[in-house]
Amino acid sequence: MTAPRHRAALGRVGGLAAIALAALSGCERPPMDTVQLGYRGTGMTEVYNPRLLALQEGLNAVPEDQPPASPDGPRAKEVFQNVKVLGDQSVGEFTRTMLSMTAWVAPKEGCAYCHNTANLADDSLYTKVVARRMLEMTRHINASWKVHVASTGVTCYTCHRGNPVPTQTWFAPLQNTNHFIGNKAGQNSPATSVGLAALPNDPFSAYLSGSTEIRVEGVTALPSGRGASMQQTEATFGLMTHMSRSLGVNCTFCHNTRQFSGWEESSPQRITAWHGIRMARDVNGNYLDPLAATFPAQRKGPVGDVAKVSCATCHQGAYKPLYGKSMLAGHPELIAPAAKASSGPIPADALAATAAVVSQETKSP
């Protein structure tokens, strides 16, 4: 290479290096906050970026509530027609609940989003029928799923955050098995549901709507016998990625990564998550899917199903929805008489193992 050409090549390399340095100069390594969750020395530590947490504050802020109403006076069912869920409230309390629901779900659309304002008792709008069922669902969750929501509970705002349709829902995807390049089995099409990974992008149908068991980790050091398939493993990874991103936490929020399957080394949060999976199945199967005939076509997914819940629907990036701030103290009407939740039996070693972890943490300095 002649000298001028050599100098030109070096100039181009130098220019590219300058551009790279300029780009990198805009990337900072922000200070991180760490929280130790597990027993010391196990690496069960959550790492948080304060800048990203600040972005979450507005989304997880609790809105101002309606002023209290008097419980005295005639009941709502004695004054209004077609009040099927909250009829035992006083007229003042019932009106307050309606105003709260409007602010939580349809602040721009107002009462007319669900009601025929010429006849509030009319059920002709599908939104009113759905809202009534969602009110029953909320009361059911607060009464029957304390194993997951504890005394914090949920309200309409937990999922809706001021939107008529919650922003974090999912539909069953349309699987095209006749594509000319073959069936990708729902993989290798990066989706936000699995953190833009090439994992199966529908980890919900099997685990949060169906009842497929989440058991893929081997129990021996080397392969032995017939275990879970690669497809099952990847689907499980997709679900775990979704849960991690939905709660803004890492795997160590629930697991000791030395042995993911071991309950004896897991955190108590794993029990809560176990019930949360079954709560999502209950809600999707018993409250949302049966509404398919009620929703209009434009509100349905590609296979004709309705929008369903996932972990992100309530959590929206926070380890506890609204960072654990309860709104139920001002809305006891959103708690129904308790009924037995259909969560099924907890794995035999889970409760005892988790109790041991709690005891160990308590004794540790």
N, C-alpha and C positions, 0 to 999 in steps of 0.2 A: 504494500500500500504506500502510495506516495505521501510525502509530508502533508500537503494541503488536505488530501482526503482523510488522512489519519487525524488531523486536527478537527476536521468537520465531524468525523465519527465521535470523537471525544466530546465535542460540543453538544451533539445530540444526546449522548449518555448523560452529560452533565445537566442538560435541560430537563431530561426525564427525572433525574435524581432530585433536582430542585422542586419539580412539581410534586413528587412523592413526599418530600420533606414538608412542603407547604400543606399538603393534605393531612399529613400526620400531625402537624402542629395544631390542627383543630380538634384533635382527639385527645382528650384528657382522661386521666385515670382518677375518677372521683373517689373521695374517701368513702370507705365502706363501714357499715355498722354490722356487728356480729352478735348473735344471740345464741348462747349455749342451751340446747334443749335436752340433750341426753346426759348420761353419766360421763364424768370427766375422762378424758383420754380416748373417747370413742369416735371423735370427729363428728358428732351429731350437732353441728352448728349451722345456723341459718345466716346467710350473708345478704344484707340489704343495701341497696344503692339509695341514699337519701334523696337524690334528684328524682329517681323514679317513684319513690314513695310520695314525694310532694305532688306528683302528677295524679296520684290516686286520691289525694285528700278531698278534692272537690267531688269526685264521683261517689265517695263513701261518707259524705257529710249527711247528717240527719236533718231533714227539713223541719222548719218551724211547724208546730202542731196547732190544731184548732183549739180555741178556748174550751174549757170544760163545760158540759151541759148538765142541767139538773136531771136527776133520775126520777123526779116526782112527776105526777100527772098521768094522763091516759097512756096506754101502750100503743106502739106504732100500728100493730095489727088491728086495733080498735078504731083507728082514725083513717088509715090508708088501706087501699085495696091491694091484694096480691103481694103481700109481704110474707115471704116463705121462710126466711132465715133469721132475720133480726127483729121479728115481731114483738118480742118481749122487752125490747128497749122502750124507754119513754120516747115521746115524740121529739123532745129536744136532743136526746142521745142519738136517736136514729138520724135526725137531720145532720148532726155533727159527723156521724160516720159517713154519710153520703158525701158531705163536703170534703172530708179527708180522702175518700176514695177518688174523688174527682181531681184533687190536687196531686195525688200519688200517681194516677194513671193517665188522666186526660186533662191536664191543666189548660191547654190551649183550646181543646174542643169543647170542654165544659160538659154539663149534664146531658146535652143533646147527643153526646157520643154513644150513650147507652139507652137513653130514654126518648120516647115519643113525647115531646114537651106538651102536646095537646092532651095527652092521656098517659100519665106516668105509670099507670098500672098495666099498660099494653106491653105484651112480650113480642111484638112483631120484629124488633131489631135483634139480630143475632148476638150483638154485643151485650145486650142485657142478659140473655140466657147464659152466655159464657161467663159474664161477670158474677152471676149468682152462683154458678158452679165453682168458680175460682174462690169465691168467698167461703164456700163449704170446704174447699180444699185447704185454704189457709187455716181455718178452724181445726180441721183434722190434723194438719201438721203440728200445730201448737199443742194439741191435746195428746196426740198419739205417738209423736216422734221426738219426745224430749230426750231420748237417747242420742239424738243428733243435734237438735236445736236448743236443748237444755231449757232454761227459763228465759233465755234471750228471745227465742221465738222469731217469727217472721210476720210481716205485714205485706200488703199489696206493693208497697214501695220497695221492699227488699229485692224484688225481681224487676219491677217496672221502671223505677227511677225516673218517673215523670214521662214515660213513653207509653202510648196505647198498647204497643206490642213490645215485650222485653227484647232488648238488643242481643242477648246471649241465649239463643235457642237453636235447635237443630231439627232437620228433617232427614228422613231416610233417603239416601242418594239413589238415583236411577243407575242401575248397573247395566252397562252396555256390553253384553257378552258376545255380540256379533261384530265387533269393530274389526276392520280389516287388518289392524296391526295386532290383534289378539286381545285377550281379556287381562287388564292390568290388576284385577282383583282389588280395585280401590286404592292401589299403591302408586308410588312414584309420581304423584301429582300433588306437590307440596301444598298443604292447607293449614290455615291458622288453627284448626281444631287440634292439630298435633304438632304445633310449634314449627310449621313449615318444613317438617322432616318428611322423608320419603316413606313414612310408615303408613299403614292403612288409615285413611282419613275419616273412617266412620267407626270409631271405637265405641259408639253409643248404642247402636241397635242391639248388639249382642249382650252388652254389660249393663246398660242403663235403661233398656227397655225389655230385653230378654233376660234370662237368668243364667247365662253361661258362667261357669265357675272361673275364677281368676287364680289359676294354679299352674304355673309354668316352670318355676325354678326347680332344678334337680336337687335331690337330697343326698347324693353321693358325690365324691370328689371327681370321679370319672364317669362317663356315660354308662348307664347300667339299665338294661331292659328298655321297654317302650315308654317314653315320656311325652311331653307336649311337642307338637309340631312346630316348625319354624313359623308358620302362619299364625298359630296361636300365640307364640311368643311375641311376634311383632305387633299383633293386635293388642296384647297386654301392655307393651311398651307405649303404644299409641294412647291408651287410656291413662296410663300413669303420667305421660307427658301432659296430657290435657289437665289432669288433676293438679299437677305441679304448677302449671301456668295459671290455672283458674284461681288458685289460692295464693299465688305469688311466693311460693316456697320451693325448696328443693326436696329431693327424695328423703333426706334425713329428717324432715318434719314428722314422718311416720316411721321410717325404717332405720335400722342400723345397717348400713350398706355392707358390713362384713357378712351378713346373712339376711337377705331380704325377706325370706320366708319365716324366719324365726320370731315368733311372737314374744318369746322370753327376752328378747333384746330390742323389741320395738317400743316406741313411745305410746303413751295413752291415746294420743291423737289417732292412732291407727284403728282403735276400737270405734271412735267417733266416725272416722271415714268409712269403716265397714258398714255401719248403720246408715250412713249417708247414701251409699250406693243402693241399698235396699229401699231407702226412702224415695230416691229418684225413680226406681222401678215401680213403686206403689203409685206415685203421683202420675207417672206417664201411662201406666196401664189402667188405672182406675178412674182417673179424672180427665186426662187430656185425650188419649186415643178415642174414648167413647164419644167425644164431641165432633168427630169427623163429619157426621151428617149435618151438624149445625153450622159449621164454618162454610163460607162461600168459596168457590174455586180459587179465587185470587189469594186466599189466605192459606192455601194448602201447598205442600211440597210437590216435587216431581212425580211421586208415586201416589199422591192423593192423601197423604197423612197430614196431621196437624203439627204445628210447632211444639216441640217437647223440651223438657228441662234437662240440663246437664249441671255439673258442678259450677260452671261459670255463670249460670243464670242468676244464682243468688250471690255467689262470692265476688265475682267481677274483679279478680286480682287481689283480693284481701283474704288473709288467712281466716278471718271471721267476717261475715257480711257486715258492712258498716262499722268495721273494726270492733264488733261486739257490743255496740250501743243498742240497747233494747228500746223498742217503741211500744211494747205491749202494756206498759204500766198505764198509759193513757187510753188503751184500747182493749179492755178485757173482753169486749164482745167478740174479739177475734180468736177466742179460745173456746172450743166446743167441749161438751162432756167427754171425758176420756174414753177411748176405745182401744182395744188391743192392736198394736201395730204388727203387721205381718212380716217381721224382719227375719224370722227363722232362727234356728239355733246358732249361736256363736261357736266358732271352732273350739274344740274341747280345751285346748291349752291356752286360749287367748286371754280369758279373764284372769286366770291365776298368774299367767306370765306378766300381764300388764300391771297387776297389783304388785308383783315383785319388783318391776322397774320403778314404780312410784315409790315403794318403800326404800329402794336403793338410792334414788335421787334425794329422798328426804334425809337420809343419813349422811350423804356426801357433803363435804364443805363447799 
